[in-house]
């Protein structure tokens, strides 16, 4: 296996990992207690927040970019190896 193909495979696996972790982080929720004021009385209520959503989305987007780079690397290497060598006419 050539070194360039190994690099493309590693980038592909890294991209998949980043996408999986990014989606996982984006779906983490936390329930917090907040307070509303009605006529000067503090009323507690529970709200659900997504504390890692921004980081998760950035990781998933970066993973997609890495996947595209890996795909382009493999496609460029395939087109180079398909070229036919020139033969001499006698």
Helices and strands as residue ranges (DSSP letters): H 3-26, E 30-38, E 41-49, H 53-82
